Amino acid sequence: MNAKSWRTYLVTQESLSSKKTTVEVASAAIDGGVDVVQLREKDTDAGWRYELGLELRELTAEAGVALLVNDRIDIAQAIDADGVHLGQSDLPVGVARDLLGTEAVIGCSTSTVEEATEAEANGADYLGVGAIYGTDSKKNVPEEKNGTGLGLVSEITASVSIPVFGIGGVTASNAPSVVEAGATGVAVVSEITGAENPETAARGLEAAVSEGGKR
């Protein structure tokens, strides 16, 4: 799996869905063209995430779509995921690399140039940058980092050589601007998960990212 080829990225959170399970949302999003699914599901226990992860692993493997696990390296190992996505308060990127090996995909959330360059130096394969437009789906985002703007995307993409994905309040309407600012693609929760038709939402997001790449 190579993050350089990704454009649209689904982060799961069933509590934000429109009466659909995470498996239903992920399946529809894959049909709509997403390149990667991240098992997030904050505020759920490890056992539930493990069982869900097994279902998502089967689904994504069949579709040839990458599966990552948010925070939990142990769950990623247990379900044979393609890698993990780590926040600034999780285990360091270098430790994850030692545990998961050279083939695993490791992403890292960053909101400053310093965090971004450090993550790259420690072996991250890609960065999640934001929250760009502000978000309610991540309760632990400090106020000063919630709505960092497109300038941060430009600053970070100019400072690293690995792919950057904009996250936080990203929609099909503003995704072109995120890519135009330098991002490889975008990562979303509500834009797909909360949609009445996640497949249509995923297709719209993919088209928006493609539009941004042509500007």
N, C-alpha and C positions, 0 to 999 in steps of 0.2 A: 504494500500500500504506500502510495506517495502523495503526501499532502499538497504537493505542487499542482496536482491535477484536479483538486477539489475546487468547487465553486459555491455550492450550497450545502449547508450543514444544519441538521436538525438536532436540537437539544431537547430531550424529553422531559415532560412534567405533566403527568396525567391530571393533576388537580386543576390545571388551566385549560383542559380540553373542553370541547363542546359535546359532552356526553359520549365520548369515545374512549376506549382503552388505549394505552400507549402502543400496544401491538397494532391496533387498528390504525392509529395515527401514523405510526412508522411505516406500515405496509402501504398506506395511501401515499405517503410522502415519497417513498421509494419509487412507486409507480409514477409519481410526478417528477422524478429526476434528481432527488437529493443524492449527494455523493457520500455522505457520512452521517451516521447516527451516533449521538452521544447519550448513553444511559445516565441520566442525572437523578431525577426523582428524589429531591431533597425531602427531608422529614419522613422518610420511610425506613424500615429496618433492613439490615443487611440480608436477612433471609429472603424477604420479599423481593429485594433488588436482584438477588442471585437467581431466583426462579424466573423473574422477568427477563433477566439477562440471557438465560438459556434460550428463551423463546426468541429474543431479538437476535441472538447469535445464529440460530437456524435460519431466520428470515433474511438477515443481511448476507450470510454466507451464500445462500441460494441466489441472491440478486447480485453478488459481487460488489457489495457496498461495505465500506469500512464501519466497524463498530468500536467505539471507544467507551470507557467508563470514567465518569467524573469522580475524582478524588481517590477512589478505592482501588489500589493496586491489587489487593488480595482478590477482590471480585473479578477484576480483569483477568487475573491468572486463572481463576476457577472456571470461568466461562470461555476461556480461550479467545478473549477479545483481541482486537488488533493493537490496542494500546490504551492509554489513559490521557485524561486532561486534568491538569493540576492547577490549583489556585496558589496565591502567594502564602497562604497559611497551611498548605499541605506539605507532604514530604518533598524535599528538593528534587529538581529535575535529575541531577546526577545520581541520586539514590535510586530513583525510579529506573533509570537506564541500567544501573548495575543489577537491579532485580529482574527486569523484564528482557534485557538483552538488546543487541544491536538492531534486530529486525522490528522491534515494537515501535509504534508511532507514539510520540510523547508531545503533547501540547501544553501550553502554559498561558494562564490569564495574566495580562499585563496592563498597566495603566500609566506607565511612565517609560521614558526612553531608557532609563537606568535598568528598570526591571526587564525590559525587552532584550537589551544587549547582554545582560547577565544570563537570562534564560537561554539565549542562543549559544553563549560561550559554554554553558553547562550541558549542551546536547539536545535542546528542544528542537523538534522538527517543524513546529509551526507555533504561531502566537494567536491568542484571542485578545483583541484590543477593545476596550470600552470601559464603562458602558457609554457608547457614543451619544445616543439620543436620550439616555435615561431609561430606566426600566423599573417595573414593579415586581418582576419575576424573580429577582435576586434580592432577598431581604437584607443580606449582609454587605451590600455595597455602600461604602461611606459616602456621605452626601457630596463631598468634594470630588468624588470619582464617578458620580452618577450623572452623566450628560457631559462627557469630556469634549465632544465635538470632533469634527473631521480633521481639524488641525493636528490632533494627536495621531491620527492614522498616518498622515503625511510625514510627521516627524519620525515615527517609529519605522515606517517602511523605508525611509531614507537612511536609517541607522542599522538595519539588519538585512541579511540576505535570504532569510527563510520566509515562507508564506505567512501572511497576516490576514486574519479574518475579523471583520468588524462585527461587534455584537452589542446589543443593548438598544431596544427600541427600533430595531431595523425592520423595515417593511418593504414591500415591492415598490412603493412610491419613492423611498429615499435610498434604496440599495444602489441605484446607478451612481449616486454621488459618493457613496462609500468606496466603490470600486475605482471611480475616477480619482479619488484622493490617494489611491495607491494600494488598496487592499486586494488580495487575491480573490476573495469571496466574502460571503457573509454567513454568520451563524444566527439562528433565530429560535425562539421558544414559541411565543404567542402567535406570531404571524402564521405559522402552520398549525400548531397544536390547537389553537383556539378557533380555527376556521371551521365553518360548517362543512366545507369540502377541502380537506387537507391536500388532496391530490392537485386540485385546481390551484390552491395557494402555492404549492411547491412549484408548479409549472410557471406561475406568474413570477415567483421569486427568481427562478432560473433565467427567465427571459429578461428580467430587470438587471440581473448581474451581467448578462451578455451585452445588454445595451450600454451599461457603464463601461465595459471593456472596449467598446467601439468609439467612445468619445475622445 
